[in-house]
């Protein structure tokens, strides 16, 4: 059977193969340390769970408006005002089924067949795939230490073409964990605007910042499309809830798209998320952020002696992007051997990078300190044999 040709451009997530291998080894009785999956290991904070349970008990399970509960959109707007000094009208916020729902809406609105989209390389692969499914051609721009592992204004100037429609960036980014500061982000937005294009800013890991205060594009521009999620900082992965902040003129067509594509985000999840912005929940989340910062340092210290610590430490998210070229030029084989020989599961770089992924891996520090320390011991033992 012939499938839609666009589907052929959607590559499989190699990490899922590693995850299946890891689960099979656990079933055989092996002690596997999981550092592969991009999901916080903390449970959803209790105030959020309680709010969700209350919503279910009260029968709040019917459809909401396509753009989400008015109270939740107002709470998100208040979050921007309180933490980023950004005046975001709640009408510009669309609540979506995960950040994926927000990316789906933005991609369908902004690009069509023949358009070109600029992204950093490496990048979260689903960003490429969403745009490709909308018919766009992806220009994956190699980034590294010189650009702070980010798509910068000079790189946009260099790679923008006649058919380029859009630039998409992420801060903090997946897989590298690096950020753009306010000046660099403002330069990106103004550069793209001068070319008549649009900007999508992926802020899914916002709040998981370790060196500087979190930043939002909403405080710099009303014209950027800003994607965010309750999954990472707020710890609500399985609740499938995110949001999109859009320019005022884009709200009506985006709402029409939402009505037709997914109707509305999950209702109990929306009521649960109202508790995410309470002081009680904020205290829990900030304690977890401090824990992640400690874990990051444990891995940085442990990997430095192996020549694997990144040359520019990540400022956010919960990943390390490691150059393994001194040991291997096949990241898939490296990860599979590490799992089989030492029971440590990490992610091959080919999941994220069009260029250079074969000699990079991603490690998620979503495990307890003692497990991270043990993982370093096992990795050291493994690379000593290479």
PyMOL commands that set and color helices and strands:
alter all, ss='L'
color gray80, all
select helices_A, chain A and resi 5-9+14-27+46-57+70-84+90-92+98-110+125-133+145-147+153-159+182-194+217-219+237-239+248-261+267-277+279-304+331-342+349-351+357-359+369-383
alter helices_A, ss='H'
color red, helices_A
select strands_A, chain A and resi 33-34+93-96+116-121+137-142+164-170+198-202+225-229+242-245+319-323+344-345+347-348+360-364
alter strands_A, ss='S'
color yellow, strands_A
deselect
rebuild
show_as cartoon
